[in-house]
């Protein structure tokens, strides 16, 4: 992208996003080397969220680059705020019991456990079943969303509104990740 003169063509940006996402997934899935998988999980750690955002954030949520973008964003959020993620998860697991089981967070779900899940989901993208990884991430987002919504009920004023908005946003992310999983199984996630 840096080699393009002037404003990049949106079609070229879209093509680059889909090509890089497919290449990264294929690179991870074509090897049994745990070092390669670990490097791909740490992609944002090594290259920054902005670099990944430049490539994938503008793609539809229900596309391969869009789904990968959301997985890396969820991981980065959990890494930056594992306490908040675990508080929301703990609050939501009682009302979102099926998604809690699908997500597979170790009990009790503290900061270390939600961090481990975020890494396990991305590891699953490259060394497991991509659709299962997407479903686990979607389930995790559903549980956290439910927890935020419950916590919003206990708040007043702007804090309640913020929690409610964030819960709704995470619920949409869950739906998008689950739709991406279905598309992957149908061989229609590009």
Buried (B, 14 or more C-beta within 10 A) or exposed (E): EEEEEEEEEEEEBBEBBBEBBBEBBEBBBEBEEEEBBBBBBEBBEEEEBEEBBBBBBBBBBBBBBBBBBBBBBBBBBBBEBBEBBBBBBBBBBEEBEEBBEBBBBEEEBBBEBBBBBBBBBBBBBBBBBBBBBBBBBBBBBBBBBBBBBBBBEEEEEEEBEEBBEBBEEBBBBBBBBBBBBBBBBEEEBB
